[in-house]
C-alpha cells in the first residue's frame, strides 16, 4: 500500500510524498537468540516460507515484510532456531 500526501491546495500535483506501508510482526524473545520469521498466504496451508532470519537485538523487535505487495492476506510466525 502506498500513501500519497500532496503538499497543499496550490501545490504541483506531481509533487507528492509517497509512503510505503508494509505489514510486520513483533518478535518477543530472548535477546541474542536466532529466530526464523515465516509467512503463508493461507492458514489452511502447511507450507510456510522463510521471510528472514534474525538474531534478536532487543525484545520486542519489529520485522517488516516488503515482499507482501499484491498479497491481500498473509500470516506470520516466528520460530526459534
URWO-V712941 format. One record per backbone hydrogen bond with DSSP energy under -0.5 kcal/mol. CO is the residue of the C=O (numbers start at 0). NH is the residue of the N-H. Records with the same first field share a line. If there is no record, write none. Layout:
BEGIN
CO: NH ; NH
END
This chain:
BEGIN
0: 20
2: 18
3: 5
4: 16
7: 10
11: 14
13: 15
14: 6
15: 17
16: 4
17: 19
18: 2
19: 21
22: 64
24: 26 ; 62
25: 27
26: 28 ; 59 ; 60
28: 30
29: 32
32: 55
33: 80
34: 53
35: 37 ; 78
36: 50 ; 51
37: 76
38: 48
39: 74
41: 44
45: 47
48: 38
51: 36
53: 34 ; 55
55: 31
60: 26
62: 24
63: 65
64: 67
65: 68
67: 70
69: 71
74: 39
76: 37
78: 35
END
